[in-house]
């Protein structure tokens, strides 16, 4: 069943996009390793939820968006479709800003020019047209390996305190009492457990042919779970590396960095080498482009599943990118380069707010005996998924309250 391996690789790149970078860098520079446990718990939650997404696809033969269309009222599915589209646009805003910033750091082009150049990634989508999911998986895997190698090299150059890393892995709720910690923790959750990835994964597993008998589907499910754990462990390692880099280089020197460009600018004088910032910028560009490719597929899955509308991938890319360019350019006009970090973190907060609207249908379908039959999710997994959903909802309300009162 090795042919079932691969879909989670496309999902995993969404867990290491520029939005993740912005939140992890700010978390590491402001709080050191204190919020590392949020990254770990979010990543473990993502593994559970992506496992459920793969399960409903294999068991039902439909993706999450298609199941919502089949089982929900027109008004409800329209609402869920709009929210899913908003999450895709919010993610693409982060990809636009991240890719534009990478081009600015590597080539010296202005940020508005870099934003305009991101439209050209449609040519990359066109180049992959007709090559199949396997070719896309291979390209994305190459970009993921690039990101990983860049961060391995940076951590070798930097070094980091192992004891502080281990200590940061243990949940400590008192950490969240620090000013600004809760909204940033919520942004970390939104950056890690992205709502549109649940729709995407449930569809990608359908690209593999599985015999209709229960033994074959159980085998496919086991392989899909292994694919999910391995791919998301790699994404988790990248996010841990980003936070560890920020904590080691910036927090230890009492430098509060809330912008990716500032992080890049400070690496060379602090570390005494130009290699680290170069690797940093290359990894940022790779993360933006890899997430762009999977965001296009997610957009097609959501539009087709909810509305039964199929359009070519390049048209989907242009629609999403066109909607993302407006807030990106508006933000740059209002806040300038200093607003990039604010917009990136804000986009991840928006993802966290939308996450329960994808989780509730997912958990409901995974728990349905009538729909899932022999592959119905075990009761303890369903209970854990509902607990995660409830905690995210409570966290969102808590974060919004603190933001409203300026806490």
URLINJO-V124507 format. One record per run of one state. SS is the DSSP state (@ for helix, = for strand, . for the rest). FROM is the first residue (numbers start at 0). LEN is the number of residues. If there is no record, write none. Layout:
BEGIN
ss;from;len
SS;FROM;LEN
SS;FROM;LEN
END
This chain:
BEGIN
ss;from;len
.;0;1
@;1;3
.;4;2
@;6;10
.;16;1
@;17;14
.;31;4
@;35;25
.;60;3
@;63;8
.;71;2
@;73;34
.;107;3
@;110;17
.;127;4
@;131;27
.;158;3
@;161;7
.;168;4
@;172;5
.;177;3
@;180;12
.;192;2
@;194;13
.;207;6
@;213;36
.;249;1
@;250;3
.;253;6
@;259;12
.;271;3
@;274;33
.;307;5
@;312;54
.;366;2
@;368;7
.;375;3
@;378;27
.;405;2
END
